[in-house]
Amino acid sequence: MKDTRGVTLITLIVTIIILLILAGVTIGVTINHQGIIDKTVSSKEKIEKETLIQKLEADIFEEKTIKNRNLTDTEIEEIIIKYGKIEEREGRKLLISTEGNYEIYFTELSY
């Protein structure tokens, strides 16, 4: 009588095909446009930019507290320039940060 306890060749091929399909789907989700890796990089950049905005706002608030008054535009620009260079686009001022090369419009800051 034939022993049927072993793995048949067909079972092995079906298992390999299923694993290849799962691997293909996983790689596609991870690597493709708007995949996990792209979303991770995008989230990291957003967090870094928001952190920089919070540092700027904290420095401005600290200077306001020290001087016990609202700051002039020139005083605010002196604080902001520590983080990069100031440019003007379409009539709006923005900071090009040296850390991460982010563009932050002054209107994004709450001061």
N, C-alpha and C positions, 0 to 999 in steps of 0.2 A: 504494500500500500504506500502511496505517495505522502511524504511529510509536508504539511501545509503551514508549519509554524514560522517559516522564514519570510523575509520581505521579498515580494515579487518585483521584477523589473518594472512592471507597469506602475506599481505603487511608488517606486522610487522616482520614476520620470514625472508622475503627477505632482509629487512633493516638490521636486526641483522647479517645475513650471510655476507652481503657486509661489514659491520663494522668489523666483525671478520677477513675477508680476508685482509682488509686494515691494521688492527692492526698487523696481522702476517707479512705482508710485511715490515711494519715500524720497527718492532722489529728485523726482520732478517737483514735489512739494517744497523740498529744501532749496533747490538751486534756481528754479525758474523765476521769471520776473514777478515781483511781489510775493516771492516765497519767504520762507522763514528767515533766511540769511538777509535778504533785502530789508525786511521789516525790522530785524534786529539792528542793522546799521542805521536805518532811518530813525528808530527810537533813540539810539545812542546819541545821534546828532541833535535831536530835539531836546534831550535831557541836558546835554552840554550847553546848548544855546540858552535854555531856561536858567541853568545854573549861572551862566555869565550875566544874564539879565538881573538875577537876584543879587549877585555881587555888586553890580553897578548901582542898583537901587539901595543896597545897604550902605555903600560908600556915600551916596548922595544924602541919604537920611542921616548918617553919622555927621556929615559936614553941616547939615542943617541944624542938628542938635547942638553941635559945638558952637556955631555962630548964633544960635537962637533966633533965626530968621529965615525967610525964604532966600534961596540963592539966585543970583543973576544967571543969565544964559552963559555968560563968559565963565563964571565959576563952575557951572555944571559941565561945560565943555572941558575945562581943565581936569576935572575928575574923570570924565569919559575917555579923554585922550590917553590916559594911563593904560588903557586896554587895547589900543590900536590907533588907527588913523580915522579921521572924520572926513567924509565926503558929502557932496550934495548931489542928489539926483531928483530931477523933476521938481525942484523947489523944496525938497524934503531932505533934512540932514540925516545921515546914517553913520554908524560906526562899522568899520571893517576891522574885526578883531584879529589880533595877532595869534590868539589862541584858538585854533580851529578854523580861522578865516571865515567867521560868520558875519552876516550882514544884519545889523540890528538898527532899525529906524528909531529915531528918538521918540516917535509916537508910541513905540512898544513899551517904553519905560514909563513907570508911574512915579512921578516926583513932584 
